[in-house]
Amino acid sequence: MNTTYDILIIGGGAAGFFSAINIAENNSKLKIAILERGNEVLTKVKVSGGGRCNVTHAEFIPKDLTENYPRGEKELLGPFHTFMTGDTVAWFEERGIELKTEDDGRMFPKTNSSQTIIDCFLKEVNHYGIALLKNHSVKEIFKKDSWIVNTNSESFSVKKIVIATGSNPKIWKLLENLGHTITPPVASLFTFNINDERIKDIPGIATQASVKIISSSLFSEGPLLITHWGLSGPAILKLSAWGARILHGLDYTFSIKVNWLVDFSSEKAFDKLKDLKNDLSKQTIFKYAQFELPKRLWRSLVKASSIIEDQKWAETTNKQLQNLASQLTESVFEVNGKSTFKEEFVTAGGVDLKEVNFKRYESKLHKNLFFAGEVLNVDAITGGFNFQNAWTGGYIVAKSISNTL
């Protein structure tokens, strides 16, 4: 039985490292170990943001920040008053890492490399003498006088444990054995698989659009990306996050309505098209894109409106213009399945939030059992928000533990 450590952090990801480093900073006398089931740590940090690490998001008002969390919005309000975006920026700046803000609000290290964040964490772990124990797969967690954690190769007896394993079904099962309720996981942050002639041959096009899931109140607006397999981009990913459980219940088969003009109704678009017919009467419709739409998208929607390639504006009928107005503002697509990027996979699900004290991120069922990150039933839309949840949880866990030891 290994009793070398005071605290075990289970999970070598963002939340685990942040918890460990902040505990050590608050109380350097504590002996801390991070257990990682694999032979690599911080793998999600490495691939986040296309390898640049989307550290957080430039939203500095707690209430507004919580509105990016389909699960956890209410529970995170208090924690964000303790540690949120500005605190994250300051934490990294104190360690020599400056963050930059992009036009969409996402914040990255100025180096544009996730390795900057990884190196920072590894340096801090080394500085504080935190043990990093790889290839330790946890098999059992139970409580006697202290917490007992059995892995595939060792047994530990510690005062406190922090669960920061993300969406790990095996750990969730162990927590169920301890009496915790686990909200079943479903996919979040996924793209829509669509097989439709209108977008089949134009992958790579990105434009602003609004998207509504038909027969529901789910609606989103923002950048939309046409891919080889369907539709993606922030507008779609937001819908997938907010509708995670609804879309799972539909077996990912449903209809969406896309407005490529965002602020235009079909009637307003029709009126504008009639004006174009008068103003551009001799111009070929197919040749010149209107409404600042990408040319390939415009041509695809024109073609879908039964307008031929060499047809001039003057030659269009009202029926054709109505068809085009409908394609521009009410394009209906059938979704048949989803696609996820394994390295950035996010799930909705985890430890029931009613069983957690969010002032301490501690279990209400078991004293000295703490949680941080996506092991909880908390998840966010894309844009750095999931990492901010990890930093906030890790910081408060550290504060809670340090105040009692």
Secondary structure per residue as TSV (DSSP state, phi and psi in degrees):
chain	resnum	aa	ss	phi	psi
A	1	M	-	360.0	121.2
A	2	N	B	-88.4	115.2
A	3	T	-	-113.9	22.5
A	4	T	-	-65.8	-31.1
A	5	Y	-	-106.0	148.8
A	6	D	S	-85.8	-35.7
A	7	I	E	-136.0	135.8
A	8	L	E	-110.9	130.4
A	9	I	E	-103.3	116.7
A	10	I	E	-96.0	109.0
A	11	G	-	122.9	115.8
A	12	G	-	-98.7	46.8
A	13	G	S	-111.1	-161.3
A	14	A	H	-58.1	-51.1
A	15	A	H	-65.6	-38.6
A	16	G	H	-64.5	-47.9
A	17	F	H	-64.4	-42.7
A	18	F	H	-65.1	-39.9
A	19	S	H	-61.0	-50.4
A	20	A	H	-61.2	-45.8
A	21	I	H	-64.6	-41.9
A	22	N	H	-72.3	-33.1
A	23	I	H	-62.1	-47.3
A	24	A	H	-64.2	-38.3
A	25	E	H	-65.7	-36.8
A	26	N	H	-75.7	-30.8
A	27	N	-	-149.0	92.0
A	28	S	T	-71.0	-10.9
A	29	K	T	-79.9	-17.9
A	30	L	S	-73.2	141.6
A	31	K	-	-98.6	120.1
A	32	I	E	-125.0	141.1
A	33	A	E	-131.7	141.3
A	34	I	E	-103.9	124.3
A	35	L	E	-98.4	127.5
A	36	E	-	-125.7	128.6
A	37	R	S	-70.4	-27.0
A	38	G	S	-99.6	-169.9
A	39	N	S	-102.3	7.0
A	40	E	-	-130.5	149.5
A	41	V	S	-117.3	161.5
A	42	L	-	56.8	34.8
A	43	T	H	-66.2	-36.1
A	44	K	H	-72.4	-34.8
A	45	V	H	-60.8	-40.8
A	46	K	H	-61.3	-40.2
A	47	V	H	-95.4	-10.9
A	48	S	H	-57.9	140.8
A	49	G	H	60.7	36.0
A	50	G	H	65.9	31.8
A	51	G	H	89.4	6.9
A	52	R	T	-104.1	-16.4
A	53	C	-	67.8	99.1
A	54	N	-	-79.6	87.1
A	55	V	-	-62.7	-43.9
A	56	T	E	-163.4	-167.9
A	57	H	E	-131.8	142.2
A	58	A	S	-76.5	64.4
A	59	E	-	-124.4	115.1
A	60	F	-	-111.0	10.2
A	61	I	-	-111.9	119.6
A	62	P	H	-50.3	-47.6
A	63	K	H	-62.3	-43.0
A	64	D	H	-66.2	-36.4
A	65	L	H	-63.5	-40.9
A	66	T	H	-62.7	-23.8
A	67	E	T	-71.8	-1.2
A	68	N	T	-97.7	10.5
A	69	Y	-	-119.5	100.6
A	70	P	T	-57.2	-37.4
A	71	R	B	-117.9	119.8
A	72	G	T	111.5	1.5
A	73	E	T	-55.6	-48.9
A	74	K	T	-70.1	-42.5
A	75	E	T	-69.4	-28.0
A	76	L	T	-83.9	-10.5
A	77	L	H	-59.2	-49.0
A	78	G	H	-62.5	-51.9
A	79	P	H	-55.7	-37.7
A	80	F	H	-69.2	-22.3
A	81	H	H	-73.1	-18.5
A	82	T	H	-90.7	-43.3
A	83	F	S	-152.9	117.5
A	84	M	-	-144.8	-151.9
A	85	T	H	-53.9	-51.2
A	86	G	H	-59.8	-37.1
A	87	D	H	-67.7	-37.6
A	88	T	H	-62.9	-46.7
A	89	V	H	-58.3	-45.4
A	90	A	H	-65.5	-39.1
A	91	W	H	-59.3	-45.6
A	92	F	H	-74.0	-36.1
A	93	E	H	-62.5	-36.9
A	94	E	T	-62.1	-20.2
A	95	R	T	-107.1	19.0
A	96	G	T	81.6	15.1
A	97	I	-	-113.6	114.9
A	98	E	-	-95.6	136.0
A	99	L	E	-100.3	152.6
A	100	K	E	-122.3	152.1
A	101	T	E	-108.7	128.4
A	102	E	-	-90.5	171.0
A	103	D	T	-57.8	-31.9
A	104	D	T	-87.8	4.6
A	105	G	S	95.5	-12.2
A	106	R	E	-68.6	143.9
A	107	M	E	-118.2	131.1
A	108	F	E	-129.1	159.4
A	109	P	E	-64.1	146.2
A	110	K	T	-60.8	-22.6
A	111	T	T	-72.0	-14.1
A	112	N	-	61.4	27.9
A	113	S	-	-135.8	128.0
A	114	S	H	-64.6	-22.6
A	115	Q	H	-61.9	-27.4
A	116	T	H	-59.3	-43.3
A	117	I	H	-71.0	-42.5
A	118	I	H	-61.4	-46.6
A	119	D	H	-60.9	-38.3
A	120	C	H	-60.6	-48.3
A	121	F	H	-63.8	-44.8
A	122	L	H	-64.8	-36.8
A	123	K	H	-64.1	-43.6
A	124	E	H	-66.0	-41.9
A	125	V	H	-59.9	-43.8
A	126	N	H	-66.2	-41.4
A	127	H	H	-60.2	-41.4
A	128	Y	H	-91.2	0.4
A	129	G	T	68.9	30.8
A	130	I	-	-76.8	127.8
A	131	A	E	-75.7	134.4
A	132	L	E	-113.6	103.8
A	133	L	E	-105.7	100.4
A	134	K	-	-86.7	165.9
A	135	N	S	56.4	36.2
A	136	H	-	-113.2	94.6
A	137	S	-	-88.3	119.7
A	138	V	E	-73.4	128.3
A	139	K	E	-108.3	-25.0
A	140	E	E	-156.0	139.3
A	141	I	E	-134.5	123.8
A	142	F	E	-152.8	169.9
A	143	K	E	-120.3	131.2
A	144	K	S	-117.3	-121.7
A	145	D	S	-71.6	-29.8
A	146	S	S	-130.1	-179.5
A	147	W	E	-83.4	133.8
A	148	I	E	-110.7	125.5
A	149	V	E	-122.9	115.5
A	150	N	E	-103.0	128.8
A	151	T	E	-110.0	-175.0
A	152	N	S	-67.8	-13.3
A	153	S	S	-135.3	-5.5
A	154	E	-	-159.2	161.6
A	155	S	E	-123.6	134.7
A	156	F	E	-121.6	145.5
A	157	S	E	-123.2	115.8
A	158	V	E	-136.7	163.5
A	159	K	S	-76.8	-40.5
A	160	K	E	-140.8	147.9
A	161	I	E	-129.4	146.1
A	162	V	E	-118.4	122.6
A	163	I	E	-94.9	114.6
A	164	A	-	-136.6	50.1
A	165	T	-	-97.0	4.0
A	166	G	-	65.3	-146.8
A	167	S	S	-87.5	75.1
A	168	N	-	-112.3	104.7
A	169	P	H	-57.4	-34.1
A	170	K	H	-66.8	-40.6
A	171	I	H	-69.3	-40.7
A	172	W	H	-57.2	-38.8
A	173	K	H	-64.4	-41.2
A	174	L	H	-64.0	-36.5
A	175	L	H	-71.0	-33.7
A	176	E	H	-61.2	-39.8
A	177	N	H	-63.4	-24.5
A	178	L	T	-87.3	2.0
A	179	G	T	101.6	-1.4
A	180	H	-	-78.5	146.9
A	181	T	-	-88.5	130.2
A	182	I	E	-110.3	119.6
A	183	T	E	-71.8	121.5
A	184	P	E	-55.0	136.8
A	185	P	E	-77.4	141.4
A	186	V	E	-134.0	160.3
A	187	A	E	-67.3	144.9
A	188	S	E	-136.2	162.6
A	189	L	S	54.6	66.3
A	190	F	-	-130.9	163.0
A	191	T	E	-99.2	163.5
A	192	F	E	-98.6	127.8
A	193	N	E	-83.8	121.9
A	194	I	-	-138.9	128.1
A	195	N	-	-110.2	99.5
A	196	D	-	-145.5	133.7
A	197	E	H	-59.0	-28.8
A	198	R	H	-67.0	-26.4
A	199	I	H	-120.5	0.7
A	200	K	H	-58.1	-42.3
A	201	D	T	-107.3	18.2
A	202	I	-	-129.5	42.3
A	203	P	T	-63.9	151.2
A	204	G	T	97.9	-10.6
A	205	I	-	-77.7	132.8
A	206	A	E	-125.0	135.3
A	207	T	E	-157.5	162.9
A	208	Q	E	-75.3	141.5
A	209	A	E	-160.9	162.7
A	210	S	E	-113.4	145.6
A	211	V	E	-132.7	132.3
A	212	K	E	-124.4	137.0
A	213	I	E	-85.8	117.0
A	214	I	T	-62.7	143.7
A	215	S	T	68.4	27.4
A	216	S	S	-153.4	173.8
A	217	S	S	-95.7	4.8
A	218	L	-	-71.9	125.6
A	219	F	E	-146.9	144.6
A	220	S	E	-148.3	157.0
A	221	E	E	-142.4	141.3
A	222	G	E	152.9	-166.7
A	223	P	E	-62.1	134.6
A	224	L	E	-122.7	133.6
A	225	L	E	-117.5	127.7
A	226	I	E	-87.8	127.9
A	227	T	-	-119.9	177.9
A	228	H	S	-66.2	-23.4
A	229	W	S	-110.3	-2.8
A	230	G	E	152.5	-123.8
A	231	L	E	-125.0	141.2
A	232	S	E	-144.2	-158.8
A	233	G	S	94.1	167.4
A	234	P	H	-53.3	-38.3
A	235	A	H	-61.1	-39.8
A	236	I	H	-75.8	-42.7
A	237	L	H	-63.6	-37.0
A	238	K	H	-61.2	-44.8
A	239	L	H	-60.9	-41.3
A	240	S	H	-65.7	-33.1
A	241	A	H	-72.5	-51.4
A	242	W	H	-68.4	-29.3
A	243	G	T	-102.7	17.7
A	244	A	H	-50.0	-50.3
A	245	R	H	-76.7	-37.2
A	246	I	H	-62.9	-46.4
A	247	L	H	-70.3	-32.2
A	248	H	H	-61.7	-42.0
A	249	G	H	-64.8	-24.9
A	250	L	T	-89.6	5.5
A	251	D	T	56.4	31.4
A	252	Y	T	58.2	32.7
A	253	T	E	-125.7	110.7
A	254	F	E	-164.2	176.4
A	255	S	E	-114.5	144.4
A	256	I	E	-125.6	155.8
A	257	K	E	-119.2	124.1
A	258	V	E	-109.6	129.6
A	259	N	E	-107.4	105.8
A	260	W	T	-74.2	-11.3
A	261	L	T	-106.5	-2.1
A	262	V	S	59.7	-68.7
A	263	D	S	-91.7	-1.8
A	264	F	-	-96.0	137.6
A	265	S	-	-86.1	169.7
A	266	S	H	-62.6	-38.2
A	267	E	H	-65.7	-42.5
A	268	K	H	-66.4	-39.3
A	269	A	H	-64.6	-40.4
A	270	F	H	-61.8	-43.4
A	271	D	H	-62.3	-42.0
A	272	K	H	-65.3	-38.9
A	273	L	H	-65.5	-35.8
A	274	K	H	-66.1	-37.1
A	275	D	H	-63.8	-41.4
A	276	L	H	-64.2	-35.4
A	277	K	H	-60.7	-38.3
A	278	N	H	-76.3	-42.3
A	279	D	H	-77.6	-30.8
A	280	L	T	-120.0	37.0
A	281	S	T	-53.4	-35.2
A	282	K	T	-93.5	-1.7
A	283	Q	S	-87.1	143.4
A	284	T	B	-74.5	126.0
A	285	I	T	-60.7	-45.5
A	286	F	T	-64.2	-29.7
A	287	K	T	-76.3	-37.1
A	288	Y	S	-118.1	117.5
A	289	A	-	-69.2	144.4
A	290	Q	-	-115.6	171.1
A	291	F	T	59.8	21.5
A	292	E	T	59.5	26.5
A	293	L	-	-79.2	150.9
A	294	P	-	-57.3	140.5
A	295	K	H	-58.1	-44.3
A	296	R	H	-66.0	-36.1
A	297	L	H	-68.3	-44.7
A	298	W	H	-56.6	-46.7
A	299	R	H	-64.3	-36.7
A	300	S	H	-66.2	-41.3
A	301	L	H	-72.0	-35.0
A	302	V	H	-62.7	-45.8
A	303	K	H	-61.5	-38.8
A	304	A	H	-70.0	-11.8
A	305	S	T	-95.8	12.9
A	306	S	T	65.9	30.2
A	307	I	-	-102.8	127.7
A	308	I	-	-82.2	162.1
A	309	E	T	-62.7	-35.2
A	310	D	T	-99.5	12.5
A	311	Q	-	-75.3	135.7
A	312	K	B	-92.2	160.1
A	313	W	G	-56.5	-39.9
A	314	A	G	-63.7	-22.3
A	315	E	G	-91.0	-0.1
A	316	T	-	-81.3	148.7
A	317	T	-	-94.7	162.8
A	318	N	H	-60.0	-35.0
A	319	K	H	-63.0	-43.5
A	320	Q	H	-64.2	-40.9
A	321	L	H	-66.1	-37.5
A	322	Q	H	-65.4	-40.3
A	323	N	H	-60.7	-43.2
A	324	L	H	-67.3	-40.8
A	325	A	H	-59.9	-39.4
A	326	S	H	-67.6	-42.3
A	327	Q	H	-62.7	-37.1
A	328	L	H	-72.4	-31.7
A	329	T	H	-119.9	-14.7
A	330	E	-	-140.6	43.9
A	331	S	E	-69.5	119.1
A	332	V	E	-96.8	130.3
A	333	F	E	-126.3	143.3
A	334	E	E	-96.1	122.5
A	335	V	E	-94.1	129.3
A	336	N	E	-131.5	81.3
A	337	G	-	104.9	176.3
A	338	K	E	-134.4	161.8
A	339	S	E	-129.4	138.1
A	340	T	-	-125.6	151.8
A	341	F	-	-96.7	110.5
A	342	K	G	-53.0	-41.1
A	343	E	G	-70.8	-20.7
A	344	E	G	-117.2	25.9
A	345	F	-	-67.4	132.0
A	346	V	E	-125.0	140.7
A	347	T	E	-118.4	150.6
A	348	A	E	-95.6	120.1
A	349	G	E	148.5	167.7
A	350	G	E	135.3	-162.0
A	351	V	E	-60.3	129.5
A	352	D	-	-57.2	128.7
A	353	L	G	-68.3	-22.7
A	354	K	G	-67.9	-16.6
A	355	E	G	-98.1	14.1
A	356	V	E	-126.4	134.4
A	357	N	E	-87.2	106.0
A	358	F	T	-79.4	-2.8
A	359	K	T	-76.7	-23.2
A	360	R	T	-127.1	-10.1
A	361	Y	T	57.0	39.9
A	362	E	E	-114.3	147.4
A	363	S	E	-61.0	137.2
A	364	K	S	-79.1	-14.7
A	365	L	S	-92.8	-31.4
A	366	H	S	-136.0	121.2
A	367	K	T	-66.7	144.9
A	368	N	T	70.0	19.7
A	369	L	E	-115.6	116.1
A	370	F	E	-118.4	157.4
A	371	F	E	-130.0	147.2
A	372	A	-	-150.2	138.2
A	373	G	S	87.8	-153.1
A	374	E	T	-81.0	3.9
A	375	V	T	-64.5	-26.5
A	376	L	B	-81.3	161.5
A	377	N	S	-79.9	61.5
A	378	V	-	-129.2	130.1
A	379	D	B	-153.3	161.8
A	380	A	-	-132.2	171.3
A	381	I	-	-73.5	171.6
A	382	T	S	-71.6	151.5
A	383	G	S	130.3	14.8
A	384	G	S	100.8	-2.0
A	385	F	H	-73.3	-34.8
A	386	N	H	-65.8	-37.4
A	387	F	H	-66.7	-38.7
A	388	Q	H	-61.8	-37.4
A	389	N	H	-60.3	-40.2
A	390	A	H	-65.0	-44.2
A	391	W	H	-65.2	-43.2
A	392	T	H	-64.3	-47.6
A	393	G	H	-61.7	-45.0
A	394	G	H	-61.8	-39.9
A	395	Y	H	-65.2	-45.8
A	396	I	H	-70.0	-37.6
A	397	V	H	-56.7	-47.0
A	398	A	H	-61.8	-43.8
A	399	K	H	-62.7	-42.7
A	400	S	H	-64.6	-45.0
A	401	I	H	-68.0	-44.7
A	402	S	H	-64.7	-30.4
A	403	N	H	-75.6	-14.8
A	404	T	H	-111.0	-1.6
A	405	L	-	-124.1	360.0
